Amino acid sequence: MGDLNLAASQEGFYILSTGASTVSVGGYLTGGGHSALISTFGLATDAVLEFEIVSPTGEFLTLNECQN
């Protein structure tokens, strides 16, 4: 997340992300996602529209409002 935050800030953007550079994007989103702006924008998982994952059985799944 540290590299992603740095790249975004250099372009004038802010990503709702953790302050810990050791947390991955996937870990941050699936763990709820707490940031300094949580009181303004909510949890990171609130902003996710869709996930594309590989299930434990090896299936590729799209997870969104309409599927799964």
C-alpha positions as CSV (number, residue, x, y, z in Angstrom):
1,M,0.0,0.0,0.0
2,G,2.9,2.3,0.6
3,D,3.9,2.5,-3.1
4,L,0.3,2.9,-4.1
5,N,-0.2,5.8,-1.6
6,L,3.0,7.5,-2.7
7,A,2.1,7.3,-6.4
8,A,-1.5,8.6,-5.8
9,S,-0.3,11.5,-3.6
10,Q,2.2,12.6,-6.3
11,E,-0.7,13.0,-8.7
12,G,-2.8,14.9,-6.1
13,F,-5.1,12.0,-5.1
14,Y,-5.8,10.3,-1.8
15,I,-6.6,6.6,-1.5
16,L,-8.6,5.5,1.4
17,S,-5.9,3.2,2.7
18,T,-4.1,2.1,5.8
19,G,-1.2,4.0,7.1
20,A,0.8,0.7,7.3
21,S,2.9,0.0,4.2
22,T,3.0,-3.7,5.1
23,V,-0.7,-4.2,4.5
24,S,-1.6,-5.3,1.0
25,V,-4.6,-3.9,-1.0
26,G,-6.4,-7.2,-0.8
27,G,-5.8,-7.5,2.9
28,Y,-6.9,-4.0,3.5
29,L,-10.2,-4.3,1.6
30,T,-11.2,-7.7,2.9
31,G,-10.3,-6.7,6.5
32,G,-12.7,-3.8,6.5
33,G,-10.3,-1.1,5.7
34,H,-9.8,1.5,8.4
35,S,-8.2,4.8,7.4
36,A,-7.7,8.3,8.8
37,L,-10.8,9.4,6.8
38,I,-13.1,6.6,8.0
39,S,-15.5,9.0,9.7
40,T,-15.9,10.9,6.4
41,F,-15.9,8.1,3.8
42,G,-16.6,4.9,5.7
43,L,-14.8,1.6,5.5
44,A,-12.9,0.7,2.3
45,T,-15.2,-2.3,1.8
46,D,-18.1,0.2,1.5
47,A,-16.6,1.5,-1.7
48,V,-16.0,-1.8,-3.4
49,L,-18.2,-2.5,-6.4
50,E,-16.9,-5.9,-7.4
51,F,-14.2,-8.5,-6.6
52,E,-12.8,-11.1,-9.0
53,I,-11.4,-14.0,-7.1
54,V,-10.1,-17.5,-7.4
55,S,-12.1,-19.7,-5.0
56,P,-10.5,-22.4,-2.8
57,T,-11.7,-25.0,-5.4
58,G,-10.0,-23.1,-8.2
59,E,-13.0,-21.5,-9.8
60,F,-12.8,-17.9,-11.1
61,L,-15.6,-16.0,-9.6
62,T,-17.0,-12.5,-10.0
63,L,-18.5,-11.2,-6.7
64,N,-20.8,-8.2,-7.0
65,E,-24.4,-7.0,-6.2
66,C,-25.9,-9.4,-8.9
67,Q,-23.6,-12.4,-8.7
68,N,-22.6,-14.6,-5.7
